[in-house]
Amino acid sequence: MKEERETFDMVLYTDRLLLRAWSESDAESLYQYAKDLAVGPIAGWPPHKNIEESPDVIKNIFSGMECYAVCLKEDDLPLERLS
């Protein structure tokens, strides 16, 4: 039986940014960063080979309590991960 992870709805706002929970709809934004050979290894994971990897990472790794997507308020697209 697969363990269900807790989710949260809290959003933190600053003048320019918002910190919110990751959503599977963020997969394309995550992939754009995660495919970069200079990003993944520094963060401790291999670069994503294709976009199909990104929803799995969001669902199984980034979905924990205290793992936020850092987004610009103007477009709500993730810039990076904060945990």
BELZI-V528249 format. One record per residue. N is the residue number from 0. OMEGA is omega in whole degrees, 0 to 359 (none if undefined). BURIAL is b if it has 16 or more other C-alpha atoms within 10 Angstrom, else e. Layout:
n->N omega->OMEGA burial->BURIAL
n->N omega->OMEGA burial->BURIAL
//
This chain:
n->0 omega->182 burial->e
n->1 omega->179 burial->e
n->2 omega->177 burial->e
n->3 omega->178 burial->e
n->4 omega->175 burial->e
n->5 omega->175 burial->e
n->6 omega->179 burial->e
n->7 omega->183 burial->e
n->8 omega->183 burial->e
n->9 omega->175 burial->e
n->10 omega->178 burial->e
n->11 omega->183 burial->e
n->12 omega->167 burial->e
n->13 omega->180 burial->e
n->14 omega->184 burial->e
n->15 omega->190 burial->e
n->16 omega->166 burial->b
n->17 omega->177 burial->b
n->18 omega->185 burial->b
n->19 omega->176 burial->b
n->20 omega->174 burial->b
n->21 omega->177 burial->b
n->22 omega->178 burial->e
n->23 omega->177 burial->e
n->24 omega->177 burial->e
n->25 omega->186 burial->b
n->26 omega->182 burial->b
n->27 omega->178 burial->b
n->28 omega->179 burial->e
n->29 omega->181 burial->b
n->30 omega->181 burial->b
n->31 omega->177 burial->e
n->32 omega->188 burial->b
n->33 omega->179 burial->b
n->34 omega->182 burial->b
n->35 omega->181 burial->e
n->36 omega->180 burial->e
n->37 omega->184 burial->e
n->38 omega->186 burial->e
n->39 omega->183 burial->e
n->40 omega->178 burial->e
n->41 omega->179 burial->e
n->42 omega->178 burial->e
n->43 omega->177 burial->e
n->44 omega->181 burial->e
n->45 omega->177 burial->e
n->46 omega->178 burial->b
n->47 omega->181 burial->b
n->48 omega->179 burial->e
n->49 omega->184 burial->e
n->50 omega->180 burial->b
n->51 omega->178 burial->e
n->52 omega->188 burial->b
n->53 omega->178 burial->b
n->54 omega->178 burial->b
n->55 omega->178 burial->e
n->56 omega->179 burial->b
n->57 omega->183 burial->b
n->58 omega->188 burial->e
n->59 omega->183 burial->e
n->60 omega->185 burial->e
n->61 omega->185 burial->b
n->62 omega->180 burial->b
n->63 omega->179 burial->b
n->64 omega->175 burial->e
n->65 omega->172 burial->e
n->66 omega->188 burial->b
n->67 omega->167 burial->b
n->68 omega->177 burial->b
n->69 omega->187 burial->b
n->70 omega->168 burial->b
n->71 omega->179 burial->b
n->72 omega->188 burial->e
n->73 omega->181 burial->e
n->74 omega->178 burial->e
n->75 omega->178 burial->e
n->76 omega->181 burial->b
n->77 omega->174 burial->b
n->78 omega->182 burial->e
n->79 omega->180 burial->e
n->80 omega->176 burial->b
n->81 omega->177 burial->e
n->82 omega->none burial->e
//
